[in-house]
Amino acid sequence: MKRTRTAALALVLLPWVVMAEPGREDKDKDRGARDAERIERVEKRQRLRQVLELSDALELDNAQALKMEETLRRFDERRRPLREQVRDAVRTLHQAARGDAAAQPQVDAAAQRAFEARERIASLDKEMYQALAKELPPAKRAMLALTLARSEGKLKLGKWKRNGVVPELPLID
């Protein structure tokens, strides 16, 4: 009986001991730095994949592909803080949905921040399309629009698959 009580007490107190662990703040900072590095690597891979898809679809030469990569990189840099704003707002909404009392009063503001950031991202996407399409003939502009829409759909489909959800929406092929 005494062992059971000791084991139960240890299980109850273990989270408090872990939270009081010295250097925990340093670990959280390290995790944040690793997350930032991971996000940067993912963005670079996405951009490379996008450049390859676009250069293949538009039949670009190396110089044109490099110019397109530079344009995409500039827009990614402008998009990054907006994506972070969406992630922070979504994190707050998840916490509130799980019942976190501190996050619940922030629900409306977080939802509004997420919607506003998504609107600005959509505006940047339109601006990026215009920047990429300005020197292209109409047939290649159409192919650019289709390729950008297709790649965006693939990104969303990948997120859904990772989360175990398969959408019933038709995707552009």
N, CA and C atoms as a LAMMPS dump frame, in Angstrom:
ITEM: TIMESTEP
0
ITEM: NUMBER OF ATOMS
519
ITEM: BOX BOUNDS ff ff ff
-5.0000000000000000e+02 5.0000000000000000e+02
-5.0000000000000000e+02 5.0000000000000000e+02
-5.0000000000000000e+02 5.0000000000000000e+02
ITEM: ATOMS id mol type element x y z
1 1 1 N 0.825 -1.183 0
2 1 2 C 0 0 0
3 1 3 C 0.87 1.248 0
4 2 1 N 1.959 1.203 0.811
5 2 2 C 2.834 2.36 0.902
6 2 3 C 3.54 2.61 -0.431
7 3 1 N 3.939 1.556 -1.137
8 3 2 C 4.594 1.701 -2.44
9 3 3 C 3.644 2.335 -3.454
10 4 1 N 2.4 1.925 -3.433
11 4 2 C 1.412 2.475 -4.352
12 4 3 C 1.231 3.96 -4.112
13 5 1 N 1.152 4.35 -2.83
14 5 2 C 1.01 5.756 -2.485
15 5 3 C 2.243 6.541 -2.928
16 6 1 N 3.414 5.997 -2.73
17 6 2 C 4.653 6.66 -3.133
18 6 3 C 4.71 6.801 -4.647
19 7 1 N 4.326 5.764 -5.362
20 7 2 C 4.331 5.814 -6.823
21 7 3 C 3.325 6.838 -7.33
22 8 1 N 2.145 6.885 -6.728
23 8 2 C 1.132 7.853 -7.136
24 8 3 C 1.607 9.27 -6.844
25 9 1 N 2.206 9.48 -5.705
26 9 2 C 2.725 10.794 -5.347
27 9 3 C 3.834 11.21 -6.307
28 10 1 N 4.695 10.286 -6.676
29 10 2 C 5.777 10.586 -7.615
30 10 3 C 5.205 10.969 -8.976
31 11 1 N 4.177 10.262 -9.424
32 11 2 C 3.565 10.587 -10.714
33 11 3 C 2.892 11.949 -10.692
34 12 1 N 2.288 12.284 -9.549
35 12 2 C 1.621 13.581 -9.445
36 12 3 C 2.647 14.713 -9.384
37 13 1 N 3.734 14.491 -8.689
38 13 2 C 4.729 15.557 -8.518
39 13 3 C 5.731 15.646 -9.66
40 14 1 N 5.832 14.628 -10.49
41 14 2 C 6.816 14.616 -11.576
42 14 3 C 6.687 15.818 -12.509
43 15 1 N 5.486 16.197 -12.953
44 15 2 C 5.399 17.381 -13.821
45 15 3 C 5.93 18.653 -13.154
46 16 1 N 5.702 18.783 -11.846
47 16 2 C 6.183 19.978 -11.146
48 16 3 C 7.711 19.984 -11.069
49 17 1 N 8.283 18.83 -10.879
50 17 2 C 9.742 18.723 -10.822
51 17 3 C 10.344 19.055 -12.182
52 18 1 N 9.725 18.553 -13.232
53 18 2 C 10.223 18.817 -14.584
54 18 3 C 10.106 20.303 -14.907
55 19 1 N 8.991 20.912 -14.531
56 19 2 C 8.799 22.343 -14.801
57 19 3 C 9.805 23.177 -14.021
58 20 1 N 10.206 22.736 -12.847
59 20 2 C 11.151 23.49 -12.031
60 20 3 C 12.595 23.183 -12.403
61 21 1 N 12.792 22.336 -13.384
62 21 2 C 14.131 21.934 -13.799
63 21 3 C 14.936 23.156 -14.245
64 22 1 N 16.145 23.335 -13.708
65 22 2 C 16.948 24.476 -14.127
66 22 3 C 17.35 24.318 -15.584
67 23 1 N 17.384 25.445 -16.304
68 23 2 C 17.785 25.423 -17.698
69 23 3 C 16.644 25.122 -18.651
70 24 1 N 15.425 25.007 -18.127
71 24 2 C 14.283 24.71 -18.992
72 24 3 C 14.057 25.834 -19.992
73 25 1 N 14.258 27.081 -19.568
74 25 2 C 14.088 28.204 -20.479
75 25 3 C 15.069 28.105 -21.639
76 26 1 N 16.289 27.637 -21.346
77 26 2 C 17.289 27.472 -22.397
78 26 3 C 16.838 26.415 -23.399
79 27 1 N 16.224 25.336 -22.899
80 27 2 C 15.736 24.294 -23.796
81 27 3 C 14.627 24.834 -24.683
82 28 1 N 13.72 25.662 -24.122
83 28 2 C 12.647 26.245 -24.917
84 28 3 C 13.212 27.173 -25.987
85 29 1 N 14.257 27.922 -25.633
86 29 2 C 14.897 28.804 -26.619
87 29 3 C 15.558 27.988 -27.714
88 30 1 N 16.214 26.887 -27.332
89 30 2 C 16.838 26.007 -28.325
90 30 3 C 15.782 25.426 -29.258
91 31 1 N 14.646 25.031 -28.686
92 31 2 C 13.568 24.468 -29.497
93 31 3 C 13.062 25.521 -30.478
94 32 1 N 12.923 26.76 -30.023
95 32 2 C 12.481 27.844 -30.901
96 32 3 C 13.462 28.089 -32.032
97 33 1 N 14.762 28.026 -31.723
98 33 2 C 15.783 28.212 -32.754
99 33 3 C 15.746 27.061 -33.753
100 34 1 N 15.579 25.846 -33.25
101 34 2 C 15.487 24.683 -34.153
102 34 3 C 14.252 24.779 -35.033
103 35 1 N 13.138 25.221 -34.45
104 35 2 C 11.918 25.373 -35.238
105 35 3 C 12.114 26.409 -36.339
106 36 1 N 12.774 27.516 -36.021
107 36 2 C 13.024 28.553 -37.024
108 36 3 C 13.913 28.018 -38.144
109 37 1 N 14.935 27.256 -37.786
110 37 2 C 15.812 26.652 -38.795
111 37 3 C 15.048 25.655 -39.656
112 38 1 N 14.196 24.864 -39.016
113 38 2 C 13.404 23.873 -39.749
114 38 3 C 12.454 24.564 -40.72
115 39 1 N 11.806 25.618 -40.267
116 39 2 C 10.88 26.352 -41.124
117 39 3 C 11.62 26.967 -42.305
118 40 1 N 12.813 27.494 -42.057
119 40 2 C 13.607 28.075 -43.142
120 40 3 C 13.992 27.01 -44.174
121 41 1 N 14.398 25.82 -43.705
122 41 2 C 14.745 24.734 -44.626
123 41 3 C 13.524 24.309 -45.449
124 42 1 N 12.37 24.221 -44.804
125 42 2 C 11.148 23.835 -45.506
126 42 3 C 10.801 24.875 -46.57
127 43 1 N 10.936 26.159 -46.224
128 43 2 C 10.638 27.213 -47.192
129 43 3 C 11.574 27.14 -48.389
130 44 1 N 12.854 26.868 -48.145
131 44 2 C 13.811 26.752 -49.25
132 44 3 C 13.464 25.584 -50.154
133 45 1 N 13.092 24.449 -49.548
134 45 2 C 12.712 23.285 -50.351
135 45 3 C 11.458 23.558 -51.163
136 46 1 N 10.475 24.23 -50.545
137 46 2 C 9.243 24.569 -51.248
138 46 3 C 9.548 25.487 -52.428
139 47 1 N 10.395 26.484 -52.186
140 47 2 C 10.728 27.43 -53.244
141 47 3 C 11.451 26.716 -54.39
142 48 1 N 12.394 25.835 -54.062
143 48 2 C 13.104 25.087 -55.095
144 48 3 C 12.132 24.219 -55.891
145 49 1 N 11.242 23.52 -55.203
146 49 2 C 10.248 22.704 -55.876
147 49 3 C 9.377 23.563 -56.784
148 50 1 N 8.977 24.733 -56.285
149 50 2 C 8.126 25.627 -57.052
150 50 3 C 8.858 26.156 -58.288
151 51 1 N 10.131 26.517 -58.13
152 51 2 C 10.923 27.001 -59.269
153 51 3 C 11.053 25.899 -60.317
154 52 1 N 11.318 24.675 -59.867
155 52 2 C 11.44 23.568 -60.81
156 52 3 C 10.127 23.313 -61.551
157 53 1 N 9.016 23.33 -60.831
158 53 2 C 7.718 23.132 -61.474
159 53 3 C 7.427 24.235 -62.475
160 54 1 N 7.675 25.487 -62.053
161 54 2 C 7.393 26.616 -62.936
162 54 3 C 8.312 26.626 -64.155
163 55 1 N 9.591 26.367 -63.943
164 55 2 C 10.513 26.38 -65.081
165 55 3 C 10.193 25.247 -66.059
166 56 1 N 9.735 24.115 -65.551
167 56 2 C 9.334 23.024 -66.418
168 56 3 C 8.055 23.381 -67.171
169 57 1 N 7.054 23.886 -66.456
170 57 2 C 5.768 24.201 -67.077
171 57 3 C 5.892 25.345 -68.08
172 58 1 N 6.74 26.331 -67.767
173 58 2 C 6.873 27.51 -68.63
174 58 3 C 8.035 27.391 -69.606
175 59 1 N 8.756 26.274 -69.533
176 59 2 C 9.901 26.024 -70.406
177 59 3 C 10.91 27.175 -70.34
178 60 1 N 11.356 27.482 -69.12
179 60 2 C 12.299 28.573 -68.896
180 60 3 C 13.73 28.083 -69.023
181 61 1 N 14.613 28.988 -69.419
182 61 2 C 16.036 28.651 -69.403
183 61 3 C 16.583 28.944 -68.006
184 62 1 N 17.859 28.668 -67.786
185 62 2 C 18.449 28.823 -66.449
186 62 3 C 18.38 30.259 -65.946
187 63 1 N 18.681 31.218 -66.798
188 63 2 C 18.663 32.627 -66.375
189 63 3 C 17.262 33.05 -65.956
190 64 1 N 16.262 32.647 -66.719
191 64 2 C 14.881 32.978 -66.37
192 64 3 C 14.46 32.293 -65.073
193 65 1 N 14.885 31.055 -64.892
194 65 2 C 14.552 30.318 -63.666
195 65 3 C 15.193 30.975 -62.451
196 66 1 N 16.446 31.428 -62.593
197 66 2 C 17.114 32.118 -61.482
198 66 3 C 16.423 33.433 -61.149
199 67 1 N 16.008 34.152 -62.177
200 67 2 C 15.285 35.406 -61.954
201 67 3 C 13.961 35.127 -61.232
202 68 1 N 13.288 34.058 -61.633
203 68 2 C 12.032 33.687 -61.002
204 68 3 C 12.266 33.277 -59.546
205 69 1 N 13.356 32.555 -59.285
206 69 2 C 13.683 32.147 -57.917
207 69 3 C 13.92 33.365 -57.039
208 70 1 N 14.586 34.369 -57.556
209 70 2 C 14.838 35.595 -56.794
210 70 3 C 13.52 36.296 -56.456
211 71 1 N 12.611 36.35 -57.419
212 71 2 C 11.302 36.972 -57.181
213 71 3 C 10.537 36.191 -56.117
214 72 1 N 10.526 34.863 -56.235
215 72 2 C 9.841 34.039 -55.244
216 72 3 C 10.446 34.22 -53.858
217 73 1 N 11.774 34.316 -53.778
218 73 2 C 12.439 34.489 -52.48
219 73 3 C 12.032 35.814 -51.834
220 74 1 N 11.986 36.886 -52.637
221 74 2 C 11.577 38.191 -52.089
222 74 3 C 10.166 38.123 -51.515
223 75 1 N 9.278 37.465 -52.235
224 75 2 C 7.904 37.365 -51.74
225 75 3 C 7.81 36.438 -50.531
226 76 1 N 8.615 35.395 -50.483
227 76 2 C 8.643 34.517 -49.306
228 76 3 C 9.086 35.281 -48.069
229 77 1 N 10.058 36.174 -48.228
230 77 2 C 10.526 36.967 -47.09
231 77 3 C 9.43 37.889 -46.573
232 78 1 N 8.619 38.413 -47.475
233 78 2 C 7.504 39.271 -47.064
234 78 3 C 6.369 38.446 -46.476
235 79 1 N 6.228 37.209 -46.92
236 79 2 C 5.153 36.328 -46.461
237 79 3 C 5.465 35.711 -45.097
238 80 1 N 6.746 35.531 -44.775
239 80 2 C 7.15 34.832 -43.549
240 80 3 C 6.524 35.418 -42.273
241 81 1 N 6.6 36.747 -42.03
242 81 2 C 5.986 37.246 -40.789
243 81 3 C 4.47 37.055 -40.748
244 82 1 N 3.842 37.064 -41.907
245 82 2 C 2.4 36.844 -41.937
246 82 3 C 2.071 35.394 -41.589
247 83 1 N 2.873 34.465 -42.081
248 83 2 C 2.667 33.057 -41.727
249 83 3 C 2.884 32.84 -40.232
250 84 1 N 3.878 33.506 -39.674
251 84 2 C 4.12 33.399 -38.227
252 84 3 C 2.936 33.952 -37.452
253 85 1 N 2.356 35.043 -37.947
254 85 2 C 1.182 35.616 -37.292
255 85 3 C 0.019 34.624 -37.326
256 86 1 N -0.168 33.953 -38.442
257 86 2 C -1.226 32.946 -38.549
258 86 3 C -0.943 31.802 -37.584
259 87 1 N 0.319 31.323 -37.55
260 87 2 C 0.668 30.214 -36.64
261 87 3 C 0.416 30.597 -35.187
262 88 1 N 0.798 31.812 -34.789
263 88 2 C 0.578 32.246 -33.409
264 88 3 C -0.915 32.32 -33.084
265 89 1 N -1.691 32.851 -34.025
266 89 2 C -3.136 32.947 -33.8
267 89 3 C -3.756 31.561 -33.703
268 90 1 N -3.326 30.653 -34.558
269 90 2 C -3.861 29.29 -34.532
270 90 3 C -3.47 28.593 -33.235
271 91 1 N -2.265 28.833 -32.771
272 91 2 C -1.826 28.245 -31.499
273 91 3 C -2.747 28.713 -30.369
274 92 1 N -3.065 30.008 -30.348
275 92 2 C -3.968 30.548 -29.328
276 92 3 C -5.352 29.91 -29.446
277 93 1 N -5.83 29.749 -30.67
278 93 2 C -7.149 29.144 -30.873
279 93 3 C -7.163 27.679 -30.431
280 94 1 N -6.084 26.947 -30.706
281 94 2 C -6.004 25.556 -30.24
282 94 3 C -6.027 25.488 -28.716
283 95 1 N -5.282 26.383 -28.083
284 95 2 C -5.261 26.391 -26.621
285 95 3 C -6.647 26.683 -26.067
286 96 1 N -7.332 27.642 -26.663
287 96 2 C -8.681 27.978 -26.198
288 96 3 C -9.643 26.816 -26.437
289 97 1 N -9.491 26.136 -27.562
290 97 2 C -10.374 25.006 -27.867
291 97 3 C -10.159 23.849 -26.89
292 98 1 N -8.938 23.736 -26.363
293 98 2 C -8.642 22.683 -25.388
294 98 3 C -9.082 23.077 -23.986
295 99 1 N -9.599 24.305 -23.828
296 99 2 C -10.116 24.714 -22.534
297 99 3 C -9.183 25.588 -21.715
298 100 1 N -8.097 26.073 -22.301
299 100 2 C -7.168 26.945 -21.584
300 100 3 C -7.877 28.259 -21.241
301 101 1 N -8.059 28.508 -19.954
302 101 2 C -8.801 29.686 -19.5
303 101 3 C -8.097 30.988 -19.876
304 102 1 N -6.772 30.985 -19.951
305 102 2 C -6.033 32.2 -20.296
306 102 3 C -6.195 32.548 -21.779
307 103 1 N -6.403 31.566 -22.625
308 103 2 C -6.505 31.802 -24.065
309 103 3 C -7.933 32.116 -24.511
310 104 1 N -8.926 31.726 -23.733
311 104 2 C -10.309 31.89 -24.167
312 104 3 C -10.726 33.343 -24.391
313 105 1 N -10.297 34.302 -23.578
314 105 2 C -10.677 35.692 -23.873
315 105 3 C -10.017 36.244 -25.149
316 106 1 N -8.995 35.556 -25.658
317 106 2 C -8.267 36.036 -26.823
318 106 3 C -8.765 35.425 -28.133
319 107 1 N -9.829 34.651 -28.082
320 107 2 C -10.303 33.914 -29.258
321 107 3 C -10.665 34.852 -30.405
322 108 1 N -11.494 35.844 -30.155
323 108 2 C -11.939 36.729 -31.233
324 108 3 C -10.773 37.498 -31.842
325 109 1 N -9.88 37.997 -31.007
326 109 2 C -8.725 38.743 -31.512
327 109 3 C -7.799 37.828 -32.314
328 110 1 N -7.596 36.608 -31.851
329 110 2 C -6.736 35.666 -32.564
330 110 3 C -7.346 35.292 -33.912
331 111 1 N -8.638 35.044 -33.937
332 111 2 C -9.3 34.713 -35.201
333 111 3 C -9.185 35.886 -36.17
334 112 1 N -9.379 37.089 -35.682
335 112 2 C -9.274 38.28 -36.534
336 112 3 C -7.855 38.442 -37.073
337 113 1 N -6.847 38.213 -36.227
338 113 2 C -5.444 38.301 -36.681
339 113 3 C -5.158 37.282 -37.77
340 114 1 N -5.678 36.074 -37.597
341 114 2 C -5.462 35.02 -38.595
342 114 3 C -6.13 35.393 -39.92
343 115 1 N -7.365 35.889 -39.872
344 115 2 C -8.058 36.272 -41.103
345 115 3 C -7.342 37.42 -41.811
346 116 1 N -6.909 38.411 -41.046
347 116 2 C -6.211 39.553 -41.652
348 116 3 C -4.884 39.131 -42.276
349 117 1 N -4.148 38.276 -41.599
350 117 2 C -2.875 37.803 -42.145
351 117 3 C -3.112 36.99 -43.415
352 118 1 N -4.138 36.135 -43.416
353 118 2 C -4.45 35.351 -44.618
354 118 3 C -4.844 36.26 -45.785
355 119 1 N -5.564 37.341 -45.491
356 119 2 C -5.922 38.296 -46.548
357 119 3 C -4.67 38.954 -47.128
358 120 1 N -3.739 39.323 -46.262
359 120 2 C -2.495 39.939 -46.752
360 120 3 C -1.656 38.933 -47.529
361 121 1 N -1.667 37.661 -47.113
362 121 2 C -0.948 36.628 -47.861
363 121 3 C -1.573 36.475 -49.247
364 122 1 N -2.89 36.477 -49.324
365 122 2 C -3.565 36.379 -50.619
366 122 3 C -3.223 37.575 -51.503
367 123 1 N -3.148 38.745 -50.908
368 123 2 C -2.76 39.941 -51.652
369 123 3 C -1.33 39.826 -52.168
370 124 1 N -0.433 39.297 -51.326
371 124 2 C 0.951 39.069 -51.757
372 124 3 C 1.019 38.044 -52.88
373 125 1 N 0.195 37.011 -52.809
374 125 2 C 0.168 36 -53.864
375 125 3 C -0.246 36.623 -55.197
376 126 1 N -1.229 37.504 -55.152
377 126 2 C -1.671 38.19 -56.37
378 126 3 C -0.559 39.084 -56.907
379 127 1 N 0.089 39.814 -56.012
380 127 2 C 1.203 40.679 -56.405
381 127 3 C 2.354 39.851 -56.985
382 128 1 N 2.622 38.683 -56.396
383 128 2 C 3.676 37.804 -56.897
384 128 3 C 3.329 37.303 -58.3
385 129 1 N 2.089 36.908 -58.505
386 129 2 C 1.671 36.463 -59.83
387 129 3 C 1.899 37.577 -60.855
388 130 1 N 1.508 38.789 -60.507
389 130 2 C 1.676 39.909 -61.436
390 130 3 C 3.147 40.168 -61.733
391 131 1 N 4 40.052 -60.715
392 131 2 C 5.434 40.259 -60.92
393 131 3 C 6.027 39.17 -61.806
394 132 1 N 5.597 37.937 -61.614
395 132 2 C 6.119 36.827 -62.417
396 132 3 C 5.569 36.849 -63.842
397 133 1 N 4.34 37.314 -64.018
398 133 2 C 3.661 37.23 -65.308
399 133 3 C 3.911 38.43 -66.205
400 134 1 N 4.498 39.49 -65.692
401 134 2 C 4.545 40.737 -66.465
402 134 3 C 5.288 40.608 -67.797
403 135 1 N 6.257 39.734 -67.927
404 135 2 C 7.015 39.608 -69.167
405 135 3 C 6.644 38.352 -69.958
406 136 1 N 5.59 37.678 -69.554
407 136 2 C 5.203 36.429 -70.208
408 136 3 C 4.065 36.659 -71.201
409 137 1 N 4.049 35.878 -72.273
410 137 2 C 2.903 35.944 -73.203
411 137 3 C 1.669 35.333 -72.541
412 138 1 N 0.476 35.603 -73.087
413 138 2 C -0.762 35.13 -72.446
414 138 3 C -0.818 33.623 -72.178
415 139 1 N -0.339 32.807 -73.091
416 139 2 C -0.402 31.352 -72.883
417 139 3 C 0.456 30.946 -71.687
418 140 1 N 1.629 31.553 -71.548
419 140 2 C 2.497 31.223 -70.417
420 140 3 C 1.968 31.821 -69.116
421 141 1 N 1.278 32.971 -69.189
422 141 2 C 0.646 33.536 -67.986
423 141 3 C -0.432 32.59 -67.483
424 142 1 N -1.194 32.011 -68.422
425 142 2 C -2.229 31.049 -68.039
426 142 3 C -1.59 29.824 -67.392
427 143 1 N -0.495 29.333 -67.979
428 143 2 C 0.203 28.171 -67.417
429 143 3 C 0.777 28.509 -66.041
430 144 1 N 1.289 29.737 -65.877
431 144 2 C 1.8 30.187 -64.578
432 144 3 C 0.694 30.142 -63.532
433 145 1 N -0.469 30.699 -63.876
434 145 2 C -1.591 30.716 -62.925
435 145 3 C -2.016 29.301 -62.558
436 146 1 N -2.1 28.424 -63.537
437 146 2 C -2.492 27.042 -63.265
438 146 3 C -1.454 26.321 -62.407
439 147 1 N -0.185 26.536 -62.7
440 147 2 C 0.878 25.865 -61.944
441 147 3 C 0.915 26.371 -60.502
442 148 1 N 0.753 27.687 -60.315
443 148 2 C 0.725 28.229 -58.951
444 148 3 C -0.464 27.677 -58.168
445 149 1 N -1.632 27.612 -58.817
446 149 2 C -2.822 27.078 -58.137
447 149 3 C -2.638 25.602 -57.817
448 150 1 N -2.049 24.858 -58.751
449 150 2 C -1.833 23.423 -58.541
450 150 3 C -0.862 23.19 -57.397
451 151 1 N 0.216 23.961 -57.359
452 151 2 C 1.199 23.754 -56.294
453 151 3 C 0.627 24.151 -54.939
454 152 1 N -0.205 25.176 -54.904
455 152 2 C -0.86 25.55 -53.644
456 152 3 C -1.791 24.445 -53.193
457 153 1 N -2.514 23.855 -54.129
458 153 2 C -3.405 22.745 -53.792
459 153 3 C -2.646 21.543 -53.275
460 154 1 N -1.489 21.265 -53.863
461 154 2 C -0.679 20.141 -53.41
462 154 3 C -0.172 20.385 -51.996
463 155 1 N 0.201 21.635 -51.701
464 155 2 C 0.668 21.945 -50.345
465 155 3 C -0.448 21.706 -49.34
466 156 1 N -1.643 22.162 -49.658
467 156 2 C -2.76 21.972 -48.738
468 156 3 C -3.124 20.497 -48.623
469 157 1 N -3.08 19.778 -49.731
470 157 2 C -3.375 18.36 -49.688
471 157 3 C -2.368 17.631 -48.807
472 158 1 N -1.089 18.021 -48.89
473 158 2 C -0.062 17.417 -48.045
474 158 3 C -0.335 17.651 -46.574
475 159 1 N -0.785 18.855 -46.22
476 159 2 C -1.124 19.154 -44.826
477 159 3 C -2.289 18.283 -44.377
478 160 1 N -3.299 18.156 -45.233
479 160 2 C -4.461 17.35 -44.863
480 160 3 C -4.061 15.906 -44.661
481 161 1 N -3.225 15.379 -45.544
482 161 2 C -2.81 13.991 -45.429
483 161 3 C -2.003 13.776 -44.157
484 162 1 N -1.122 14.741 -43.813
485 162 2 C -0.339 14.61 -42.584
486 162 3 C -1.234 14.619 -41.356
487 163 1 N -2.354 15.342 -41.432
488 163 2 C -3.274 15.412 -40.305
489 163 3 C -4.305 14.292 -40.327
490 164 1 N -4.202 13.382 -41.293
491 164 2 C -5.112 12.25 -41.359
492 164 3 C -6.454 12.575 -41.968
493 165 1 N -6.559 13.683 -42.71
494 165 2 C -7.813 14.08 -43.329
495 165 3 C -7.615 14.042 -44.84
496 166 1 N -8.533 13.424 -45.534
497 166 2 C -8.48 13.414 -47.004
498 166 3 C -9.659 14.245 -47.481
499 167 1 N -9.39 15.346 -48.199
500 167 2 C -10.493 16.223 -48.61
501 167 3 C -11.329 15.599 -49.709
502 168 1 N -12.571 15.999 -49.766
503 168 2 C -13.478 15.554 -50.815
504 168 3 C -13.558 16.6 -51.917
505 169 1 N -12.681 17.608 -51.887
506 169 2 C -12.706 18.675 -52.863
507 169 3 C -11.944 18.274 -54.11
508 170 1 N -12.46 18.632 -55.295
509 170 2 C -11.698 18.341 -56.511
510 170 3 C -10.5 19.279 -56.614
511 171 1 N -9.373 18.737 -56.996
512 171 2 C -8.164 19.54 -57.159
513 171 3 C -7.907 19.755 -58.642
514 172 1 N -7.267 20.846 -58.961
515 172 2 C -6.913 21.154 -60.348
516 172 3 C -5.795 20.223 -60.775
517 173 1 N -5.952 19.561 -61.892
518 173 2 C -4.896 18.681 -62.41
519 173 3 C -4.243 19.272 -63.612
